[in-house]
Amino acid sequence: MVMEEEYVELTEGKAGLLVPRGYNTKGPGRKSGNVFYNRQMELNRDVCISLLRSENRPLRILDAMAATGVRSARIALEVEPVPVVVANDSNPASTELMQLNFSRPGLERITVTRKKANAAMAEDSYDYIDIDPFGTPVWFLHQALMSVKSGGIIGVTATDSAMLCGSARGSDRRYLSRSGRWPFMHELGVRNLLAYIVRTGASFDRAVYPTLSYFADHYFRVYVRVRNGVGRAMDQLANLGYVLYDGSTGTRRIEREYSANAAGPSWLGALHDAATLSSMRVEEWFGSGRRMSRMLDIWREEAGAPPLFYNTDELSQLFGFNLPSLRKTISAVSKTHSACRTHFDPKGFKTAAEPSEIRKLLLAEGWAKGIS
Ligand SMILES: C[S@@+](CC[C@H](N)C(=O)[O-])C[C@H]1O[C@@H](n2cnc3c(N)ncnc32)[C@H](O)[C@@H]1O
């Protein structure tokens, strides 16, 4: 039975609901009380709502690990046309709380189920499936890739970022991809996660198209669109490859075949779908609005940019002089190559220029302050 004194009333987006007293406000969070809620993940949910609103079609949605039901409640109240929503969690305390939370106006039509996520997904097919586990999503991706409708989307959170970024052993075991603790490790982590999803999809004759892929706070989040077709799946597999990094020159190399010390296989195609990003909006009721707006701008900039960003501190050390501000560095490199910011790193930028070319361009602009 839900003991109401264990919970507090809170509003997120357009939804009012009960969440556990002493809920998490940042970090990967832990379970406080019997049900999980993390306020910091409001950005994650705001982005999710924006992306689902941009679909602008009737959707059948499974929130496979719904906890308090906050995401489901927001989807039901904020996405148009009003979708069919199933909110599932294997924890009985969660489903009891959701029953209470969904007794409010506009939420009564949400169906609550208490199943293992893989069982819930296997029973039906959906236009959108949300996978938001504690830790790795690997346990759930196979079934999600089988249960999403052709043309549908899967939203995936991975909080095992240490493993994906190479600081914990086992990325090659868990994700069948090698990682590396390199200056661009967060981008490599998300690309290895995408490679895993693309390869798993292909094994079910399903093509996986990255729609939006990012790192924020402590987690990775990717949205992928899935379509049927062996030919399409093969085309997507052609975007996988290996990454080599030479720390003495800053050179990043991409190879189609494996060689010693390479990381990967990694997804080397675009991280975002530019058309989806251009139709996403930051709504005035979003709690993370200002932050999301900044991120959306940068995602749009980097949508067509080459893989594996540079970091200005990394290059300062290599070149032996301090690089100017990020804005000035980008402007100098833009004289001959396209260059843009990246959301992965406030000191990061993306360009196809080699480090030696970047150095020359900065020297030509007189930015060699501190050179010996
Ligand atoms: C990080 S929380 C989900 C947070 C929620 N999506 C939100 O936006 O607030 C993870 C949830 O997954 C549930 N869970 C863990 N393993 C599961 C499984 N195998 N099947 C279904 N639910 C599971 C937990 O009970 C927990 O409520």
The ligand as a MOL file (V3000), in Angstrom:
LIG
                    3D

  0  0  0     0  0            999 V3000
M  V30 BEGIN CTAB
M  V30 COUNTS 27 29 0 0 0
M  V30 BEGIN ATOM
M  V30 1 C 16.3270 4.7000 -13.5360 0
M  V30 2 S 14.7760 4.1130 -13.0470 0 CHG=1
M  V30 3 C 13.6740 4.6960 -14.2640 0
M  V30 4 C 13.3750 6.1490 -14.1670 0
M  V30 5 C 12.2060 6.6340 -14.9890 0
M  V30 6 N 12.2600 6.1680 -16.3600 0
M  V30 7 C 12.1190 8.1450 -14.9440 0
M  V30 8 O 12.2220 8.8080 -16.0150 0
M  V30 9 O 11.9700 8.6890 -13.8380 0 CHG=-1
M  V30 10 C 14.8770 2.4010 -13.4230 0
M  V30 11 C 13.5980 1.6290 -13.1440 0
M  V30 12 O 13.7010 0.3620 -13.7810 0
M  V30 13 C 13.0090 -0.5810 -12.9960 0
M  V30 14 N 13.5250 -1.8900 -13.4160 0
M  V30 15 C 14.7450 -2.4270 -13.1550 0
M  V30 16 N 14.8550 -3.6310 -13.7860 0
M  V30 17 C 13.7060 -3.8140 -14.4740 0
M  V30 18 C 13.2080 -4.8490 -15.3330 0
M  V30 19 N 13.9670 -5.9040 -15.6360 0
M  V30 20 N 11.9890 -4.7010 -15.8540 0
M  V30 21 C 11.2130 -3.6230 -15.5870 0
M  V30 22 N 11.6050 -2.6340 -14.7570 0
M  V30 23 C 12.8470 -2.7180 -14.2280 0
M  V30 24 C 13.3090 -0.1880 -11.5750 0
M  V30 25 O 12.3160 -0.6790 -10.6940 0
M  V30 26 C 13.3010 1.3500 -11.6860 0
M  V30 27 O 12.0240 1.8550 -11.3440 0
M  V30 END ATOM
M  V30 BEGIN BOND
M  V30 1 1 1 2
M  V30 2 1 2 3
M  V30 3 1 2 10
M  V30 4 1 3 4
M  V30 5 1 4 5
M  V30 6 1 5 6
M  V30 7 1 5 7
M  V30 8 2 7 8
M  V30 9 1 7 9
M  V30 10 1 10 11
M  V30 11 1 11 12
M  V30 12 1 11 26
M  V30 13 1 12 13
M  V30 14 1 13 14
M  V30 15 1 13 24
M  V30 16 1 14 15
M  V30 17 1 14 23
M  V30 18 2 15 16
M  V30 19 1 16 17
M  V30 20 1 17 18
M  V30 21 2 17 23
M  V30 22 1 18 19
M  V30 23 2 18 20
M  V30 24 1 20 21
M  V30 25 2 21 22
M  V30 26 1 22 23
M  V30 27 1 24 25
M  V30 28 1 24 26
M  V30 29 1 26 27
M  V30 END BOND
M  V30 END CTAB
M  END
